Amino acid sequence: MSGDRLSIGSVDVEPALVLAPMSGVTDQAFRRLVRECSGDAVGLVVSEFISIEGLTRNDIKTHRMLRYDAGEHPISIQIFGSDIDRMAEAAALVQATGVDIVDINCGCPAPKVVRKGGGAELLRRITHLERILRQVRRELSIPLTLKIRTGWDEESINCVEVAQMAESVGVELVAVHGRTRMQLYHGASDWDRIGEVKRAVSIPVLGSGDVVSVATARERLERSGADGLLIGRGAMANPWIFRQIVASRRGLEVPAPTVTERLAALRRYRDLLDEIYPTKVTAARLRGMTCRTVKGFPGSAHLREAVTRTRSADELIAVLDEFESRPQAPARASGAAA
Ligand SMILES: Cc1cc2nc3c(=O)[nH]c(=O)nc-3n(C[C@H](O)[C@H](O)[C@H](O)COP(=O)(O)O)c2cc1C
């Protein structure tokens, strides 16, 4: 059955459920949190995108983004940029860290990235992209994958063409986010187009976009025939989602995590953030995650407001403690976890 397992070159991914790359989110701390919540139901994790300029110019902060720990295998590191030689040099640096896969970002819509020729802009420069892929492929002995959108805009949908080109130069997997660059995150991800890519190439294809529950995971896989799923925002709101999907495939029902479990996960996330960041960064990332996590809680508007006002992780944890100690604190959150 699609979604059970897949091979990316020599790397086995089982199940074929992948934590999607998310800038500002899928750092080492968040990836570890997801692995702790979902265990071996996460087949592969992907880093945030990392700048090839920062890597090849030896920027310390950028190099810190390469950190991962032994329990994270298999892990893929995603890079972005546009210069051919620097892309190859950066890919070699990434490979030297011992990761399993190098992924190239071809979907980021951010103006500061596309203006410099990277991210989704590469979808408009296929010949240049082909040169990049050829050179990077030559540099690497580990698998190379590509993450794309369906095209730049509705008038220039070219995901099938890009995927076929990628396959022809030795890319071992293509992940498709079913939106165009111009759509940003609006509208729905188009899983029929993801299905077209799947049918057009022999390498495995991952689909991405709007998988937020057991039901959407099943429906998107069936509709597209994709080999597996990338899960992004669904994992931010619910880091147990991988475990829930796998359990449901085995005919088991996994209840949505309790509020207590969710709050415990946030406290654990704080500890994981503290291991790698200065306190200010920890506070900012924890605030973002908390606001998303408590969305489904009854009375969440007040809680979120209080969380937004906190200036440190200690203050934020105190707000959560206070919330949990209230007699009316609900047993289970509704919504996101379903
Ligand atoms: C906050 C955020 C950051 C993202 N950063 C990246 C990134 O660094 N590289 C990338 O290829 N895609 C990135 N994406 C896109 C996701 O990987 C994914 O394709 C998209 O969010 C659709 O999937 P979802 O509905 O499961 O979130 C990002 C998405 C979000 C929401």
The ligand as an ORCA input file, in Angstrom:
! r2SCAN-3c Opt
* xyz 0 1
  C       6.273     27.990      8.545
  C       6.576     27.230      7.284
  C       7.881     27.170      6.818
  C       8.179     26.445      5.664
  N       9.475     26.332      5.277
  C       9.799     25.519      4.237
  C      11.160     25.250      3.928
  O      12.098     25.724      4.599
  N      11.419     24.458      2.857
  C      10.403     23.894      2.100
  O      10.684     23.174      1.146
  N       9.119     24.116      2.397
  C       8.793     24.885      3.455
  N       7.486     25.052      3.799
  C       6.438     24.330      3.043
  C       6.100     22.991      3.712
  O       7.190     22.092      3.653
  C       4.873     22.338      3.053
  O       5.177     21.993      1.721
  C       3.658     23.253      3.058
  O       3.504     23.885      4.308
  C       2.364     22.473      2.744
  O       2.233     21.391      3.624
  P       1.352     21.417      4.993
  O      -0.031     21.816      4.625
  O       1.473     20.011      5.502
  O       1.987     22.423      5.898
  C       7.160     25.796      4.933
  C       5.845     25.892      5.397
  C       5.553     26.584      6.548
  C       4.124     26.634      7.031
*
